[in-house]
Amino acid sequence: MEDSHKKSQLAATIRERRTIRDFKPDAVALEDIKRLLNDAVWAPNHGFREPWRFILFHGEGRKVFAEAVSEGSTPEQREKYGKKMYDYYMLIPIHIVVVMDEDPRQKQWEEDFAATAALIQNFQLLAWEEGLGVVWKTNNYSWHPNFREHIGVLAGEKVVGTLHVGYIKTTPKAKARTEAEKKLTIVSEA
């Protein structure tokens, strides 16, 4: 059931944003990405730890990313998808690997993971407002030591996701969401 109240611009952006997998080959200015990241880092983070770090690949640097994905894939995946996967990653203008410090304390680790995820959502919404699409990937290669070493993920860091960024070629249709009320428990009295 669609709510009839007037939506704010932020609410509209949240509802309109889509995961984009089909990008135009047009270059994206690094200054624009830096600006978006500088706004995205205003995500809430416990203890102001700012646990995140970014590894960005663009231009010829995309080869490093595509090679790292290949190195982090199984031999079967490389044989079946190798060239196709490499070519796809070379078409996407920007790849950003978002990593976080892995605090050994469980509570802090969870807080840092949530904060980094909030930063990623901030980035996706900001990018959408500027006509840039993003897909947030958490593929198996993210855990592979060869991938991690090839792109410079340090010991004690977790890859929270890879963001593929570019101008939108095709926008998928919205998929319905379950109304919050169907998953809401209200406790009114003790």
ZAGU-190594 format. One record per residue (C-alpha): residue number from 0; residue in three letters; y negated, z, x. Coordinates in pm, 1 decimal. Layout:
N
NUM; ALA; Y; Z; X
...
! end
This chain:
190
0; MET; 0.0; 0.0; 0.0
1; GLU; -326.5; -114.5; 158.9
2; ASP; -601.1; 142.8; 153.4
3; SER; -912.4; 18.4; -24.7
4; HIS; -1164.0; 216.2; 183.5
5; LYS; -1383.6; 28.2; 425.5
6; LYS; -1225.7; -2.7; 768.5
7; SER; -1419.7; 74.7; 1082.0
8; GLN; -1434.3; -189.3; 1354.7
9; LEU; -1192.1; 22.3; 1559.0
10; ALA; -946.0; 42.9; 1269.5
11; ALA; -972.9; -333.2; 1223.1
12; THR; -906.2; -393.4; 1593.3
13; ILE; -604.1; -160.5; 1585.7
14; ARG; -459.9; -345.1; 1285.2
15; GLU; -541.0; -694.9; 1414.3
16; ARG; -411.0; -655.4; 1770.6
17; ARG; -81.8; -831.0; 1839.3
18; THR; 155.2; -845.3; 2130.6
19; ILE; 93.7; -1183.3; 2291.3
20; ARG; 362.4; -1369.9; 2483.5
21; ASP; 215.0; -1719.5; 2469.0
22; PHE; -89.5; -1755.4; 2693.5
23; LYS; -329.4; -2033.5; 2780.8
24; PRO; -325.5; -2116.1; 3153.1
25; ASP; -701.7; -2049.7; 3179.9
26; ALA; -799.1; -1811.4; 3457.9
27; VAL; -923.5; -1466.9; 3362.0
28; ALA; -1212.2; -1327.2; 3566.8
29; LEU; -1116.1; -1027.7; 3778.2
30; GLU; -1452.3; -869.8; 3701.5
31; ASP; -1360.4; -872.9; 3330.1
32; ILE; -1026.5; -704.1; 3399.1
33; LYS; -1191.5; -441.4; 3620.3
34; ARG; -1447.1; -370.1; 3347.4
35; LEU; -1174.0; -332.0; 3085.3
36; LEU; -975.2; -100.3; 3313.5
37; ASN; -1289.0; 106.3; 3379.3
38; ASP; -1326.6; 157.8; 3004.6
39; ALA; -953.3; 216.6; 2951.2
40; VAL; -944.3; 504.8; 3202.4
41; TRP; -1139.1; 711.9; 2952.5
42; ALA; -802.8; 794.7; 2794.5
43; PRO; -738.8; 1163.5; 2735.6
44; ASN; -547.5; 1318.9; 3023.8
45; HIS; -446.7; 1679.7; 3065.4
46; GLY; -610.1; 1868.2; 3348.1
47; PHE; -810.4; 1553.6; 3428.3
48; ARG; -522.2; 1450.1; 3658.2
49; GLU; -578.6; 1076.6; 3606.4
50; PRO; -215.3; 1007.8; 3705.0
51; TRP; -235.6; 628.0; 3694.9
52; ARG; -267.2; 348.5; 3948.2
53; PHE; -275.4; -30.6; 3903.0
54; ILE; -121.7; -315.1; 4101.1
55; LEU; -278.5; -644.1; 3991.7
56; PHE; -149.7; -995.9; 4060.6
57; HIS; -355.4; -1308.6; 3995.2
58; GLY; -394.9; -1655.3; 4143.0
59; GLU; -148.1; -1710.4; 4425.5
60; GLY; -65.3; -1338.6; 4411.3
61; ARG; 141.5; -1413.5; 4101.7
62; LYS; 404.4; -1553.4; 4339.9
63; VAL; 452.7; -1203.3; 4480.0
64; PHE; 509.5; -1069.3; 4129.8
65; ALA; 745.2; -1352.1; 4028.2
66; GLU; 946.3; -1310.5; 4350.5
67; ALA; 963.7; -933.3; 4297.9
68; VAL; 1099.7; -983.3; 3945.5
69; SER; 1364.6; -1215.4; 4088.3
70; GLU; 1455.5; -958.5; 4354.7
71; GLY; 1484.7; -693.2; 4083.3
72; SER; 1714.6; -906.4; 3867.5
73; THR; 2091.6; -930.4; 3874.9
74; PRO; 2250.8; -1233.9; 4041.2
75; GLU; 2357.9; -1351.3; 3693.5
76; GLN; 2001.8; -1327.0; 3561.7
77; ARG; 1868.3; -1514.0; 3865.1
78; GLU; 2121.2; -1793.0; 3816.2
79; LYS; 2065.5; -1821.2; 3442.3
80; TYR; 1687.9; -1764.8; 3418.3
81; GLY; 1553.5; -1775.6; 3776.1
82; LYS; 1342.7; -2093.6; 3776.4
83; LYS; 1242.5; -2061.5; 3411.2
84; MET; 1139.2; -1697.1; 3461.4
85; TYR; 947.3; -1778.1; 3779.9
86; ASP; 760.6; -2064.3; 3611.2
87; TYR; 675.7; -1845.5; 3309.3
88; TYR; 528.8; -1570.4; 3527.8
89; MET; 327.9; -1826.3; 3722.2
90; LEU; 169.0; -1950.7; 3396.8
91; ILE; 41.9; -1606.3; 3295.5
92; PRO; -303.5; -1554.5; 3449.6
93; ILE; -281.2; -1179.7; 3526.3
94; HIS; -0.7; -926.8; 3578.5
95; ILE; -91.5; -559.4; 3602.2
96; VAL; 178.4; -309.4; 3693.3
97; VAL; 71.0; 35.2; 3574.5
98; VAL; 225.6; 322.2; 3768.0
99; MET; 186.4; 696.8; 3742.4
100; ASP; 252.3; 988.8; 3973.5
101; GLU; 579.8; 1155.7; 3878.6
102; ASP; 497.5; 1524.1; 3865.9
103; PRO; 822.3; 1722.0; 3913.9
104; ARG; 718.8; 1967.6; 3642.3
105; GLN; 849.3; 1845.8; 3305.5
106; LYS; 544.2; 1945.9; 3100.0
107; GLN; 300.9; 1778.9; 3338.4
108; TRP; 524.6; 1467.9; 3365.2
109; GLU; 522.6; 1427.5; 2987.1
110; GLU; 147.6; 1483.7; 2967.2
111; ASP; 89.8; 1226.4; 3242.5
112; PHE; 319.8; 971.4; 3078.5
113; ALA; 140.7; 1015.8; 2745.2
114; ALA; -199.4; 982.2; 2914.1
115; THR; -94.2; 663.9; 3094.4
116; ALA; 42.0; 519.4; 2770.1
117; ALA; -290.3; 601.6; 2601.2
118; LEU; -472.3; 420.2; 2881.7
119; ILE; -251.7; 114.7; 2829.1
120; GLN; -326.0; 115.2; 2455.8
121; ASN; -698.3; 146.2; 2531.1
122; PHE; -671.1; -155.3; 2760.9
123; GLN; -484.0; -361.4; 2500.3
124; LEU; -743.8; -289.4; 2231.8
125; LEU; -1036.4; -360.5; 2462.9
126; ALA; -875.6; -685.3; 2579.2
127; TRP; -810.5; -792.4; 2219.2
128; GLU; -1177.4; -747.5; 2130.9
129; GLU; -1259.9; -997.4; 2407.7
130; GLY; -1003.4; -1257.2; 2303.3
131; LEU; -748.4; -1159.2; 2566.3
132; GLY; -386.6; -1106.4; 2474.6
133; VAL; -153.1; -854.6; 2635.7
134; VAL; 218.0; -790.8; 2630.0
135; TRP; 331.6; -451.5; 2761.9
136; LYS; 674.2; -494.4; 2923.0
137; THR; 923.3; -231.7; 3034.1
138; ASN; 1196.3; -458.6; 3170.3
139; ASN; 1492.8; -337.4; 3375.4
140; TYR; 1346.2; -475.1; 3697.8
141; SER; 1086.9; -194.8; 3683.7
142; TRP; 1351.6; 50.5; 3806.5
143; HIS; 1508.0; -177.3; 4066.7
144; PRO; 1435.1; -65.6; 4426.4
145; ASN; 1381.0; -425.8; 4543.8
146; PHE; 1113.7; -488.4; 4279.7
147; ARG; 943.1; -157.9; 4347.7
148; GLU; 937.2; -209.8; 4723.6
149; HIS; 824.0; -572.5; 4698.7
150; ILE; 513.1; -487.0; 4493.9
151; GLY; 427.3; -156.6; 4662.7
152; VAL; 537.2; 109.7; 4415.5
153; LEU; 547.1; 431.1; 4617.7
154; ALA; 808.4; 703.6; 4623.7
155; GLY; 723.4; 952.8; 4351.8
156; GLU; 570.8; 690.5; 4121.8
157; LYS; 701.2; 562.8; 3789.2
158; VAL; 634.3; 214.4; 3657.1
159; VAL; 504.7; 282.1; 3305.8
160; GLY; 482.0; -86.1; 3228.7
161; THR; 377.6; -431.7; 3328.6
162; LEU; 88.4; -583.9; 3137.8
163; HIS; 82.0; -962.3; 3119.6
164; VAL; -273.1; -1067.9; 3034.9
165; GLY; -435.4; -1395.7; 2941.2
166; TYR; -624.0; -1588.2; 2678.7
167; ILE; -426.6; -1622.0; 2356.9
168; LYS; -252.0; -1950.3; 2289.5
169; THR; -46.5; -1840.0; 1988.1
170; THR; -89.7; -1525.3; 1778.6
171; PRO; 217.4; -1397.3; 1594.0
172; LYS; 189.2; -1283.0; 1233.6
173; ALA; 153.9; -914.4; 1159.2
174; LYS; 466.7; -717.1; 1078.8
175; ALA; 441.1; -452.1; 809.8
176; ARG; 423.2; -89.8; 914.1
177; THR; 572.5; 204.8; 730.6
178; GLU; 303.0; 407.6; 559.0
179; ALA; 235.4; 731.4; 743.6
180; GLU; 290.7; 928.8; 421.4
181; LYS; 658.2; 829.1; 430.1
182; LYS; 694.5; 1001.5; 766.5
183; LEU; 458.0; 1289.8; 700.6
184; THR; 558.8; 1651.5; 649.0
185; ILE; 281.3; 1872.7; 516.3
186; VAL; 307.4; 2248.7; 549.1
187; SER; 51.2; 2418.6; 325.4
188; GLU; 177.4; 2772.8; 303.3
189; ALA; 352.7; 3014.7; 531.5
! end
